[in-house]
Amino acid sequence: MPTLFRFLATLVILGGLAFAGLFALATLVVPTPREMSVTIPASKLQPPGR
């Protein structure tokens, strides 16, 4: 039984570290907005069948 508790404790600690990492990334990293342009081919702008 002690190995089961050790295994579960290890999983809980790893899950907590993963959650803390995701939380830190979500709150501390600020994305820089920039302009974006996408070229659309003329064939995509034509309605089908015409």
Secondary structure as UniProt FT lines:
FT   HELIX           2..28
FT   HELIX           42..45
FT   TURN            48..49
//
